[in-house]
Amino acid sequence: LDIAKCLHDATARMERAAEKGKAIAAAVEGVEKHWGSTNFDSNSSFIEALREKIFKPSLSTIIPENSK
């Protein structure tokens, strides 16, 4: 078992996931800017619902802090 390779592979997967998350966040920001001048209340609630679905749950909500 090559621990260094396992660690490298896991880090690479996490970096790719982080990049995808950044791209999604940028897309959501673009939508917010595009909708900024029209019907703010309904668009705002839509964006908040979208953020809830995309960015949750976080790792801390999946894995309890005291698990070992």
C-alpha distances in whole Angstrom, upper triangle without the diagonal:
4,6,9,9,8,11,13,13,14,17,18,19,20,22,24,25,27,28,29,31,33,34,35,37,39,40,41,43,45,46,47,49,50,52,53,56,57,57,55,55,53,51,50,49,47,45,44,43,41,39,39,37,35,34,33,32,30,27,29,31,28,26,28,28,28,25,22
4,6,5,6,9,10,11,12,14,16,17,19,20,21,23,25,26,28,29,31,32,34,35,37,38,39,41,43,44,45,47,48,50,51,55,55,56,53,53,52,50,48,48,46,44,43,42,40,38,38,36,34,33,33,31,29,26,28,30,28,26,28,28,28,26,23
4,5,5,6,8,10,11,12,14,15,16,18,20,21,22,24,26,27,28,30,32,33,35,36,37,39,41,42,43,45,47,48,49,52,53,53,51,51,50,48,46,45,44,41,41,40,38,36,35,34,32,30,30,29,26,23,25,27,25,23,25,25,25,22,20
4,5,5,6,9,10,10,12,14,15,16,18,20,21,22,24,26,27,29,30,31,33,35,36,37,39,41,42,43,45,47,47,51,52,52,50,50,49,47,45,45,43,41,40,40,37,35,35,34,31,30,30,29,26,23,25,28,26,24,27,26,26,24,22
4,5,5,6,9,10,10,12,14,15,16,18,20,21,23,24,26,27,29,30,32,33,35,36,38,39,41,42,44,45,46,50,51,51,49,49,48,45,44,44,42,39,39,39,36,34,34,33,30,29,29,28,26,23,26,28,26,24,27,27,28,25,23
4,5,5,6,9,10,11,12,14,16,17,18,20,21,23,24,26,27,29,30,32,33,35,36,38,39,41,42,44,45,48,49,49,47,47,46,43,42,42,40,37,37,36,34,32,32,30,28,26,27,25,23,20,23,25,22,21,24,24,25,22,20
4,5,5,6,9,10,11,12,14,15,16,18,20,21,22,24,26,27,29,30,32,33,35,36,37,39,41,42,43,46,47,48,45,45,44,42,40,40,38,36,35,35,32,30,30,29,26,25,25,24,21,18,21,23,21,20,22,22,23,21,19
4,6,5,6,9,10,10,12,14,15,17,19,20,21,23,25,26,27,29,30,31,33,35,36,37,39,41,42,45,46,47,44,45,44,41,40,40,38,35,35,35,32,30,30,29,26,25,26,25,22,20,22,25,23,22,25,24,26,24,22
4,5,5,6,9,10,11,12,14,15,17,18,20,21,23,24,26,27,29,30,32,33,35,36,38,39,40,44,45,45,43,43,42,39,38,38,36,34,33,33,30,28,29,27,24,23,24,23,21,19,22,24,22,21,24,24,26,24,22
4,5,5,6,9,10,11,12,14,16,17,18,20,21,23,24,26,27,29,30,32,33,35,36,38,39,42,43,43,41,41,40,37,36,36,34,31,31,30,28,26,26,24,22,20,21,20,18,15,18,20,18,17,21,21,22,20,19
4,5,5,6,9,10,10,12,14,15,16,19,20,21,23,24,26,27,29,30,31,33,35,36,37,40,41,42,39,40,39,36,35,35,33,30,30,30,27,25,25,25,21,20,21,20,18,15,18,21,19,19,21,21,23,21,21
4,5,5,6,9,10,11,13,14,15,17,19,20,21,23,25,26,27,29,30,32,33,35,36,39,40,41,39,39,38,35,34,35,33,30,30,30,27,25,26,24,21,20,22,21,19,17,20,23,21,21,24,24,26,25,24
4,5,5,6,9,10,11,12,14,16,17,18,20,21,23,24,26,27,29,30,32,33,34,38,39,39,37,37,36,33,32,32,30,27,27,27,24,22,23,21,18,17,19,18,17,15,18,20,18,19,22,23,25,23,23
4,5,5,6,9,10,10,12,14,15,16,18,20,21,22,24,26,27,29,30,32,32,36,37,37,35,35,34,31,30,30,28,25,25,25,22,20,21,20,16,15,16,16,14,12,15,18,16,16,20,20,22,21,21
4,5,5,6,9,10,11,12,14,15,17,19,20,21,23,25,26,27,29,30,31,35,36,36,34,35,34,31,30,30,28,25,25,26,23,20,22,21,17,16,18,18,16,15,18,20,19,20,23,23,25,24,24
4,5,5,6,9,10,11,13,14,15,17,19,20,21,23,25,26,27,29,30,34,34,35,33,34,33,30,29,29,27,24,25,24,21,20,21,20,16,16,18,18,17,16,20,21,20,21,24,25,28,26,26
4,5,5,6,9,10,11,12,14,15,17,18,20,21,23,24,26,27,28,32,32,33,31,31,30,27,26,26,24,21,21,21,18,16,17,16,13,12,14,14,13,13,16,18,17,18,21,22,25,24,24
4,5,5,6,9,10,10,12,14,15,16,18,20,21,22,24,26,26,30,31,32,29,30,29,26,25,25,23,20,20,21,18,15,17,16,13,11,14,15,13,13,16,18,17,18,21,22,25,24,25
4,5,5,6,9,10,11,12,14,15,17,19,20,21,23,24,25,29,30,31,29,30,29,26,25,26,24,20,21,22,18,16,19,18,14,13,16,18,16,17,20,21,21,22,25,25,29,28,28
4,5,5,6,9,10,11,12,14,15,17,18,20,21,23,24,28,28,29,27,28,27,23,23,23,21,18,19,19,16,14,16,15,11,11,15,16,15,16,19,20,20,22,25,26,29,28,29
4,5,5,6,9,10,11,12,14,15,16,18,20,21,22,26,26,27,25,25,24,21,20,21,19,16,16,16,13,11,13,12,9,8,11,13,12,14,17,18,18,20,23,23,27,26,27
4,5,5,6,9,10,10,12,14,15,16,18,20,21,24,25,26,24,25,24,21,20,21,19,16,17,18,15,13,15,15,11,11,14,16,15,16,19,20,21,23,25,25,29,29,30
4,5,5,6,9,10,11,13,14,15,16,18,20,23,24,25,23,25,24,20,20,21,19,16,17,18,14,13,16,15,12,12,16,18,17,19,22,23,23,25,28,28,32,31,33
4,5,5,6,9,10,11,12,14,15,17,18,22,22,23,21,22,21,17,17,18,15,12,14,14,11,10,13,12,8,9,13,15,15,18,20,21,21,24,26,27,31,30,32
4,5,5,6,9,10,11,12,14,15,16,20,21,21,19,20,19,16,15,16,15,11,12,13,10,9,12,12,9,9,13,15,15,17,20,20,21,23,26,26,30,30,32
4,5,5,6,9,10,10,12,14,15,18,20,21,19,21,20,17,16,18,16,13,14,16,13,12,15,15,12,13,16,19,19,21,23,24,25,27,29,30,33,33,35
4,5,5,6,9,10,10,12,14,17,18,19,18,19,18,15,15,16,14,11,14,15,11,11,15,14,12,13,17,19,20,22,25,25,25,28,31,31,35,35,36
4,5,5,6,9,10,11,12,15,16,17,15,16,15,12,11,13,11,7,10,11,8,8,12,12,10,11,15,17,18,21,23,23,24,27,29,30,33,33,36
4,5,5,6,9,10,10,14,15,16,14,16,16,12,12,14,13,9,11,14,11,10,14,15,13,13,17,20,20,23,24,25,26,29,31,31,35,35,37
4,5,5,6,9,10,13,14,16,15,17,16,13,13,16,14,11,14,16,13,13,17,17,15,16,20,23,23,26,28,28,29,32,34,34,38,38,40
4,5,5,6,8,11,11,13,12,14,13,9,10,13,10,8,12,13,11,12,15,16,14,16,19,22,23,26,28,27,29,32,34,35,38,38,41
4,5,5,6,9,10,11,9,12,12,8,8,11,10,7,10,13,11,11,15,16,15,16,19,22,22,26,27,27,28,31,33,34,37,38,40
4,5,5,8,10,12,11,14,14,11,11,14,13,11,14,16,15,15,18,20,18,19,22,25,25,29,30,30,32,34,36,36,40,41,43
4,6,7,9,11,11,14,14,10,12,15,13,12,15,17,15,16,20,20,19,21,24,27,27,31,32,32,33,36,38,39,43,43,45
4,6,6,8,7,10,10,7,9,12,11,10,13,15,14,15,18,19,19,20,23,26,27,30,32,31,33,36,38,38,42,42,45
4,6,8,6,10,11,8,9,12,12,11,14,16,16,16,19,21,20,21,24,27,27,31,32,31,33,36,38,38,42,43,45
4,7,7,11,12,10,11,15,15,14,17,19,19,20,23,24,24,25,27,30,31,35,36,35,37,40,41,42,46,46,49
4,6,9,9,8,10,13,13,13,16,18,18,19,22,23,23,25,27,30,31,35,36,35,37,40,41,42,46,46,49
4,6,6,6,8,11,11,12,14,16,17,18,20,22,23,24,26,29,30,34,35,33,35,39,40,41,44,45,48
4,6,5,6,9,10,10,12,14,15,16,18,20,21,21,23,26,27,31,32,30,33,36,37,38,41,42,45
4,6,5,6,9,10,11,12,14,15,17,19,20,21,22,25,26,30,30,29,31,34,35,36,40,41,44
4,5,5,6,9,10,11,12,14,16,17,18,20,21,24,26,29,30,28,30,34,35,36,40,40,43
4,5,5,6,9,10,10,12,14,15,16,18,20,22,24,28,29,27,29,32,34,35,39,39,42
4,5,5,6,9,10,11,12,14,15,16,18,20,22,26,26,25,27,30,31,32,36,37,40
4,5,5,6,9,10,11,12,14,15,16,19,21,24,25,23,25,28,30,31,34,35,38
4,5,5,6,9,10,11,12,14,15,18,20,24,25,23,25,28,30,31,35,35,38
4,5,5,6,9,10,10,12,14,16,18,22,23,22,23,27,28,29,33,33,36
4,5,5,6,9,10,10,12,14,16,20,20,19,21,24,25,27,30,31,33
4,5,5,6,9,10,11,13,15,19,20,18,20,23,25,26,30,30,33
4,5,5,6,8,10,13,15,18,20,18,19,23,25,27,30,30,32
4,5,5,6,8,11,12,16,17,16,17,21,22,24,27,27,30
4,6,6,6,8,10,14,15,13,15,18,20,21,25,25,28
4,6,6,8,11,14,16,14,15,18,20,22,26,25,28
4,6,8,10,13,15,14,15,18,21,22,26,25,27
4,6,7,10,12,12,13,16,18,19,23,23,25
3,5,9,10,9,10,13,15,17,20,20,23
4,7,8,6,7,10,12,14,18,17,20
4,5,5,7,9,11,12,16,16,18
4,5,5,6,9,10,13,13,15
4,5,5,6,7,11,11,13
4,6,7,9,12,12,15
4,6,9,12,11,13
4,6,8,7,10
4,6,5,9
4,6,9
4,6
4
